[in-house]
């Protein structure tokens, strides 16, 4: 089914501004009828706007001495080491690194020397 052609073409778009943007405004194809009794607009009161302050330069930025930078780096490294030391026990347990495969060899070594594990330094020093 063919649609009948509209005898009047739509009006061409108009270039206008909306805020800081330039846009194409397309008017409606049929003008809207104006009401017979228009409502009068109330006059708007002028609102006082203070003048804008002059442009100020940015505040002065002072270069921090190298000592402050080194202290910042030192603090960052200390925090990282503290976090690492608190996690190393959990990571070693999770990976199974705290269970020695060769614990039997260490036990044989200490047994052959006649030294207990905790007292290794004190007995070696006293026997010498």
C-alpha positions as CSV (number, residue, x, y, z in Angstrom):
1,X,0.0,0.0,0.0
2,X,1.4,3.3,-1.0
3,X,1.3,6.3,1.3
4,X,0.1,9.5,-0.2
5,X,2.7,12.2,-0.4
6,X,2.4,15.2,2.0
7,X,1.7,18.2,-0.2
8,X,3.7,20.5,2.0
9,X,7.4,19.7,2.7
10,X,8.6,20.0,6.3
11,X,10.3,23.4,7.1
12,X,14.1,23.5,6.9
13,X,16.0,23.3,10.1
14,X,17.2,26.5,11.7
15,X,20.7,27.0,13.2
16,X,20.4,28.1,16.8
17,X,22.4,28.1,20.1
18,X,21.6,26.1,23.2
19,X,24.0,27.2,25.9
20,X,27.5,27.0,24.5
21,X,26.5,24.7,21.7
22,X,25.4,25.5,18.1
23,X,22.7,23.1,17.1
24,X,20.1,22.5,14.3
25,X,16.6,23.3,15.5
26,X,13.8,21.6,13.5
27,X,10.5,23.5,13.8
28,X,7.4,21.4,14.0
29,X,5.8,20.4,10.6
30,X,2.5,21.9,11.5
31,X,2.4,25.1,13.7
32,X,0.5,24.6,16.9
33,X,-2.5,26.8,17.3
34,X,-2.1,29.6,19.8
35,X,-4.7,29.8,22.5
36,X,-7.3,32.5,22.1
37,X,-6.8,33.9,25.6
38,X,-3.0,33.9,26.3
39,X,-1.9,34.0,29.9
40,X,0.2,37.1,30.5
41,X,3.7,36.4,31.7
42,X,4.7,37.9,35.1
43,X,7.7,40.2,34.9
44,X,10.7,38.7,36.4
45,X,12.6,40.6,39.1
46,X,16.2,41.4,38.4
47,X,18.4,39.4,40.7
48,X,21.6,41.1,41.8
49,X,24.7,39.1,40.9
50,X,28.0,40.3,42.3
51,X,30.7,40.8,39.7
52,X,33.0,37.9,39.2
53,X,36.4,38.1,41.1
54,X,39.4,38.8,39.0
55,X,41.4,35.8,37.9
56,X,43.9,34.9,40.5
57,X,47.2,33.0,39.9
58,X,47.4,29.5,41.5
59,X,48.9,29.4,45.0
60,X,52.6,29.0,45.2
61,X,53.9,25.4,45.4
62,X,57.0,24.8,47.3
63,X,59.3,22.0,46.3
64,X,59.7,19.5,49.2
65,X,63.3,18.9,50.2
66,X,64.8,15.5,49.4
67,X,64.7,14.5,53.1
68,X,60.9,14.5,53.1
69,X,60.8,12.4,49.9
70,X,63.3,9.9,51.4
71,X,61.2,9.8,54.6
72,X,58.1,9.1,52.6
73,X,59.9,6.3,50.8
74,X,61.3,4.9,54.0
75,X,57.8,4.9,55.6
76,X,56.3,3.1,52.5
77,X,59.0,0.4,52.6
78,X,58.5,-0.1,56.4
79,X,54.7,-0.5,55.9
80,X,55.3,-3.0,53.1
81,X,57.7,-5.0,55.2
82,X,55.3,-5.0,58.2
83,X,52.5,-6.3,55.9
84,X,54.8,-8.9,54.4
85,X,56.0,-10.2,57.8
86,X,52.4,-10.5,59.1
87,X,51.5,-12.6,56.0
88,X,54.5,-14.8,55.6
89,X,53.4,-17.3,58.2
90,X,50.0,-17.8,56.4
91,X,51.6,-18.0,53.0
92,X,54.2,-20.5,54.1
93,X,51.5,-22.7,55.7
94,X,49.3,-22.4,52.6
95,X,52.2,-23.4,50.2
96,X,53.4,-26.1,52.6
97,X,56.8,-24.4,53.0
98,X,56.9,-24.8,56.8
99,X,56.8,-28.7,56.5
100,X,60.3,-29.7,55.6
101,X,60.8,-32.6,53.3
102,X,64.2,-33.2,54.9
103,X,63.2,-32.9,58.5
104,X,64.3,-36.5,59.1
105,X,67.8,-35.5,57.9
106,X,67.9,-32.6,60.3
107,X,66.8,-34.9,63.1
108,X,69.5,-37.4,62.3
109,X,72.1,-34.7,62.2
110,X,71.2,-33.3,65.6
111,X,70.9,-36.8,67.1
112,X,74.4,-37.7,65.8
113,X,75.9,-34.6,67.3
114,X,74.1,-35.1,70.6
115,X,72.6,-31.6,70.4
116,X,69.0,-30.7,70.9
117,X,67.5,-28.4,68.3
118,X,67.0,-25.3,70.6
119,X,70.3,-25.6,72.4
120,X,72.6,-26.0,69.5
121,X,74.7,-22.9,70.1
122,X,75.0,-23.2,73.9
123,X,76.2,-26.8,73.8
124,X,78.7,-26.2,71.0
125,X,80.1,-23.2,72.9
126,X,80.3,-25.1,76.2
127,X,82.0,-28.2,74.6
128,X,84.7,-26.1,72.9
